Amino acid sequence: MSVSPATRRKARHYAMQALYQWQMAGASLNVIEAEFHADNDMTHVDVEYFREILHGVPKQYSELREGFEPFLQDRSLEELDPITNALLMMACFELKHRIDVPYKVVINEAVSLAKKFGATDSHKFINAVLDKMAEQERAIEVKAASKRK
């Protein structure tokens, strides 16, 4: 199967839901992954990307939270709802470990999922946090993009 923006988008969609489930139920990642394969049509999903996010985020949980914590403005990590936390963890993972994905794509996808699943206006908060994080994690890419404007 080819990797397209649509298959990646679907992978992120399912990964966010799976990470939410992991946070809330604490089930095994392998069990959650198997359930997603059984319960969803994965033919139009970048399954490798889904798996990488689902297993990569929990593996680097502390490191990822420390990565975005300085940018939370007036909130603490404990105040984040599970959807916002899952989206920030996923996006932080992508910013740090998937430099093949442009930072603007990472941010736009997280904002889009926040609009769909998050609390009212959570997308604005996520956008602000990820903008600041991108400046740190992808400084060269952000600087190059701002020069093109």
C-alpha positions, 0 to 999 in steps of 0.5 A: 500500500502506498503512503499518502497524506490520507493514509497518514491522516487516518493513521494519526486518527487511529493512533490518537484514539488508541493512545487515549484508550491506553491512557484511560484503560491502561491496556497492553499496547499489543491488545489495543493494536489488535483491537484496532485491526479487528474493529476497523478497516485498515486498508486505507491506513498507513499501518506502519505509521500507526504502529510506530506512533502507538508504540513509540509514544508510550516508550518515550512518554516521560521524554515527550512530556518533558519536551512540551511541558515548558510550552504549556503556558499557565497549565500543568501537565496534570491539567491536560485532558486525555485527548489534549495529552494524546495529541501533544504526545503524538505531535511531539513524537513526530516533531522529534523523531519524524523529521521527514514530516514537515513541522507544519503538517504535524501541527495542522494534523494535531489541530485538525484532530483537536477540532474533531475530538478535543474540548472547545478551543483546545485546538488553539492551545495545541497550536500555540504549544506546538508552534513553540515546540517546533521553534525549538525542535525544528529551528532550521526548518521553521527559520527557512519557512519564515524566510519564504513568507 
